[in-house]
Amino acid sequence: MNTHHQIQDAIRTLSSAFAPLDCHILAARNGSFSFTLVNQAGIAQHSQRLYPGQYSGQHLEKVIAQTKQSLVA
């Protein structure tokens, strides 16, 4: 699977994991991308940049778990 498909899969996974928050993807380039979680009022709740080693398999699950922790803190 090439990087583009991995990024697309990661975006779908992030969007599903953080619903009902909107997951906005920014600055996708050089194999990395930024995502920002936005609530219904349009206020950013979390923003993070992911690099190639972070958006596949267990690494992405770890990012999701850490992000969920930061959202409730």
C-alpha positions in Angstrom: 0.0 0.0 0.0 1.5 3.4 -0.9 1.6 6.4 1.3 -1.4 8.1 -0.3 -3.6 5.2 0.6 -2.2 4.9 4.1 -3.0 8.6 4.7 -6.5 8.2 3.3 -7.1 5.2 5.6 -5.7 7.1 8.6 -8.0 10.0 7.8 -11.0 7.8 7.7 -10.0 6.1 11.0 -9.4 9.5 12.7 -12.8 10.8 11.5 -14.6 7.7 12.8 -12.7 7.7 16.1 -13.5 11.3 17.0 -17.1 11.6 15.8 -19.1 13.8 16.4 -16.1 16.2 16.3 -15.1 17.2 12.7 -11.7 16.1 11.6 -10.1 18.7 9.4 -7.0 17.7 7.4 -4.4 20.3 6.8 -1.0 20.5 5.0 -0.8 17.0 3.6 2.6 16.9 2.1 5.9 14.9 2.1 4.1 11.8 3.5 2.8 13.6 6.6 -0.3 15.6 7.4 -1.9 17.6 10.2 -5.3 17.0 11.6 -7.5 19.3 13.7 -10.5 18.3 15.7 -13.3 20.9 15.7 -16.4 20.9 17.8 -19.9 21.8 16.6 -19.3 25.5 17.5 -16.3 25.6 15.2 -13.8 25.7 18.0 -10.6 23.7 17.6 -10.2 21.1 20.3 -6.9 19.4 19.3 -4.4 19.7 16.5 -1.5 17.4 15.7 0.9 16.5 12.8 1.4 12.9 11.9 4.4 11.5 10.2 4.8 8.2 8.2 5.5 6.0 11.2 2.6 7.4 13.2 -0.4 6.8 11.0 -0.4 3.0 10.5 -1.7 0.1 12.7 -0.9 0.2 16.4 0.8 3.6 16.1 -2.4 5.2 15.0 -4.3 3.6 17.8 -1.8 5.0 20.2 -2.2 8.5 18.7 -6.0 8.1 19.0 -5.8 7.0 22.7 -3.5 9.9 23.6 -5.7 12.4 21.8 -8.8 11.1 23.6 -7.0 11.5 26.9 -6.1 15.1 26.1 -9.6 15.9 25.1 -11.1 14.8 28.5 -8.3 16.5 30.5 
